[in-house]
């Protein structure tokens, strides 16, 4: 499974060998890496080098190191957590502005919604309409329920990404929507007029998806993102 690490770049080689073994599927999520003693022998490295490499792999989210009897390094399933954390840090350090996210979202949301219109099954449409009904109930309750409405709005956007079946779009949507809340809290006004406008947009988008009108779905999604980004940018200014 592993071979002696290259001595001129020993630490990096240990990380890359174990990482490649996981990413290639030779080791599956939930499986244990060989014991520390076995890894040391196969890789021909010191305990300190091996442990440091394992810590790096744990930080990447590829393994979890369990202590105690029966412990060891366990391969982790891939998740959105690492990407979410990286984007959250970029936002907190003001490396990703509201304008950056707006520019990114217009193209991606349009493309995702167009693909969803092309690929949605009747079951997908039923799911979207069920979420739209939840959104309608919060709109009727008024602006005191704006947080609940925004959460349903988020779930609709994530559902559209899931309908594409494309894991890249799904991952990107989770990452963006899990980290956009601080912009909403700072700049998004969701009084009754905005709630009703947002709800109307979502209804039109879902209607286009149901009709499999790809071009209309894209245009509606892009216009929706642009409109509410414009509102936030005005408040930021």
N, C-alpha and C positions, 0 to 999 in steps of 0.2 A: 504493500500500500504506500509506503514511504521509503525514501532512500536518503543516504547521508547528505546532510546539508552542505552547500557550497561554502567553503571556509572563508572566502573573500567577502561574502555577504550573508553570513550565517543566519542572523536574526530575520532578515527579510525573506530568506529562502524558506525558513521554517513556516512563517506566516503564509506565504504563497502556496506552499505544498498542501498544507492543511485546508486552506481556503479553497483551492482548486478541487480537492477531493470532495468537499461538501457541495460546491456549486455544480460539479459534474454529476452529482447524484450517486456517487459511490458510497457515500454515507447519507442516510435519510434522516429527516427530522425525527427526533426521539431516540435515535441510536447513540450509543456511547462511542467516543473516540477510544482507541487503545489506551491502556493504563499509562501513567506517567513513566513507569519503568520501561514499558515496551516502546513508547515513543522516543525516549532517550536513546535506547539501543538502536532503533531503526534510523533515526535522524543523526545519531552520533553527535549529540549536543549536550551541554551541561544542563543541570536542573534549572539554574537561574535563567538561561536563555529560553528554555522551553516554557517556563512559567510566564515569562514576559510576553512571549508570542501568544500564549493562550489568553492572556489578559487583553491583548489587542483584538483578538478574534471575538472575545466576549463583548468588548466595546462596540464592535461592528454589528453585533446582534446575531452572529453566526452560531455561537455556542453559549451555553450556560454552564458555569462551573459550580458543581454541587459539592459541598463539604461533608465530612463525616463518613461513617461506614457505608459502603456501597456508592460513595460519591464518585465524581469524575466529571469529565467534560461531555456534555450532552448537546447534540446538534439541535439547533432551534429552527422552527419553521420561519419562513420569511414573513415579515410584517411591515406595516407602514410606520412603525414607531420611530425607527432611526431616521428616515427621511423627514418625518414630521418634526422631530427634534432639531434637525439641521436647519430646516426652514424657519422654525420658531426662533432659533438663535439669530439667524440673519435678520429677521424682522425686528427683534428686540434690539439688535445693534444698528438698526436703521440702515441696513444694506439693501433691503427690499422695500421700496416705497409703495404707497397706494397707487401711484401712476404705473409702477412696474407690474403690480398685480393686475391692474385694469387692462393694460396692454396685452398681457399674457392670456387673461381670461376670455377676452372677446373672441380671439381666434379659436381657442380650445373649446369653449362652451358651444360655439357655433358648430364646430366639426363634430363634437360628441353628440349634440342633439340631432344633427343630420344623420349620423350613423344609427342612432337610436330609432329614428323614423324609418330607416331602411330595414332594421333588424327586429323591431319589437314584435313579440308574439301577443295574441289576445290576452294571455295571462299577465304579460308585462303591462299592457294597457289597463287592465283591471287594477293592478297594484298602484299604478300612477294615479288613477281616478280615486282610489281609496285615500291616498295621501292628500289629494286635492280637496277631498271632502273634509278631511281633518283641518286643512288650512282654512277652508270656508267657515268652519265653526269658530275658529279663533278670530277671523275677521269680524264675524257677527258679534262676538263678545267685546270687540273694541280694542283700542290701543294699549290697554293694560295687559293684553295678552300678546304683545309684539314679540317677546322673546320666544314664546311657544310657536308663534307663526314662523319666525326666522328659522327655528330648528326644523320645522316641517319643510320649509323652503330648501334648506340644506339637504334633507333626505331625498327630496325630489331630484335635485341636481346629481346626487350620488347614484340614485336609481337609474337615471339616464346614462350615466357612465357605465354602470354594471350591465345595462342592456346591450352596450356595444360589444361586450365579451372581450374587450381589449385590456389586458392587465396594466398596460402603460397608462392608458387614460384613467382607469380605475384608481391606480396608485396616485397619479397626479391630482385627481379630484379630491381624494381623501386628504392628501397633504395640504392642498390649498384651502379647502373648506374647514379643516381642523385648525387652521392658523389665521383665518381671516376675521375671527371674532373681535380682536382688539380694534380693528378698523371700524367694524360695525358699531362697537360701543362708543368709539370716539367721534365718528362722523355720520353714522346712518340715522336719519330721523325716520321713525316709523309711526307717524300719526295715522289717523283713520284714512286720509286720502292716499298716503303711500301704501298702506296695507291693501286697500282696494285695488290700487293700480298694480301692485305686485301680484296680487291674486289673479287679476284679469290676464296679466302676462302669462302666468303659469298655466291658466286654463287654455289660452290660445296655443301655447307650445304643446301641451298634451293633446289637444285636438288635432294639431298638425301631425304629431307622432302617430295617433290612431289612424289618420287618413293616409299615412305613409307619404306625406308631402315633404320630401327631403329638403327642397329649396326653401319652402316656407318655414319649416322647422329651424333651419339654420338662421334665416333672417330674423325670425322672432327672438331666438336665443341671443343673437348678437345685439339686437336693439334693446333687449331687456337688460343685459349686462351694461351696455353703454349708458342707458338712462340712469340706472342707480349708481353707477360709478360717477357720473356727472353730478348727481346730488351730493355724493360724499366729497368729491373734489371741491365743490363750491363751499361746503361747510368747513373743509380743511383750510381753504384760502381765507 
